[in-house]
């Protein structure tokens, strides 16, 4: 089994688990998982979020999962309790499939750190 096969298997398990827990069994996609990570990292629990807040939550998630790869660094929490990151280095040019693969790999590592998978 290749590394890619192992990652694909972990991704499928993660999607199944999160879908069961958060979406009544419908498969949750990458954006949905990033939203959940953003809510987790915000640390205020689930609530109604405005459209711009949802975008910010996804940005938080992207920064958080790419932080171990050296792309972002955590700067701190603002007065409203929102985490902030700064860009350390730009992501390399990646084709759309490669971008998706990198994000899925980073999400898997995030959940592995939490002991979920």
Secondary structure, DSSP 8 states (H G I E B T S, - for coil): --HHHHHHHHHHHHHHHHHHHHSTTS---HHHHHHHHHHHHHTS-S----HHHHHHHHHHHHHHHHHTTTSEEEEEE-TTS-EEEEESS------HHHHHHHHHHHHHHHHHHHT--
